[in-house]
Amino acid sequence: MVAAAYIARLLCLALLTWSGDASQKHAHIDAHEPANDAEVVAHEYESIYLVFGALLVGTAVIHLSASVPMVRALPVTVVFFVIGIVLSLLAEDGVLDNCGIVLRSYSSWAAIDPHLLLFTFLPPLLFGDAMSIDTHVARRTSAQCLILAGPGVIIGAFATAFFLQYVLPYGWDFATSLMVGSILAATDPVAVVSLLKDLGASPVLTMQIQGESLLNDGTAMVLFTVAYGMVEGTDCGAGCIVGYLLKSTLGASALGAS
């Protein structure tokens, strides 16, 4: 933990030093301008620092995974997950409070509309995974993938909702529990698929897991939208839910085929 705190402070110092000249230039240029315009300029260029930090950490992790045997034995996604937990603990302890420009950069990204991030990053990720699959194996396992991504996700979401409502002491109603369950039901087994490929597992098993992960996002998004409408008090019966499901699935398929 001490080493992680030291590295975090070094990253903050590097970012602060790197941004010093830019801040002074913007302050000199905007000295005679209104304060709101200066804040907009600062908000725009400070957003880059989080991207720079993420690229720096990612490059370091890839280098360590190729040179350190202990790190090489772990999937890269697991390493990133551990780094995220460590940084969260450091932020809770106040270690990152002095990194003002880094926190402002993070705040600017946190204020982005989540739908913008969803529609910007999800389609390229799904398209990249779909282009890399073996179509012959995908045809053989299409029925299993559809079962896992359709009824499987629905069963998982409802099971998670019942657990959240009746076991955990949060006091949520069923609609809120279903909304959270729909989020947790859509798994993204990137590390598992990568590990299966490295171990030389059966292509059918790998395709079942990978194909399910490609299709489960649509089912989860439909469940989340319906549950979110129920939380907000929207009057939607079984016919409305079935209609929205058909429109989201068949309509998207027709749009893609056209």
Secondary structure, DSSP 8 states (H G I E B T S, - for coil): -HHHHHHHHHHHHHHHHHHHHHHHHHHHHTTTS-HHHHHHHHHHHHHHHHHHHHHHHHHHHHHHHHH-HHHHTS-HHHHHHHHHHHHHHHHHTTGGGG-HHHHHHHHHHHTS-HHHHHHHHHHHHHHHHHHTS-HHHHHHTHHHHHHIIIIIHHHHHHHHHHHHHHTSTT---HHHHHHHHHHHHS---HHHHHHHHHHT--HHHHHHHHHHHHHHHHHHHHHHHHHHHHHTT----HHHHHHHHHHHHHHHHHHHH-
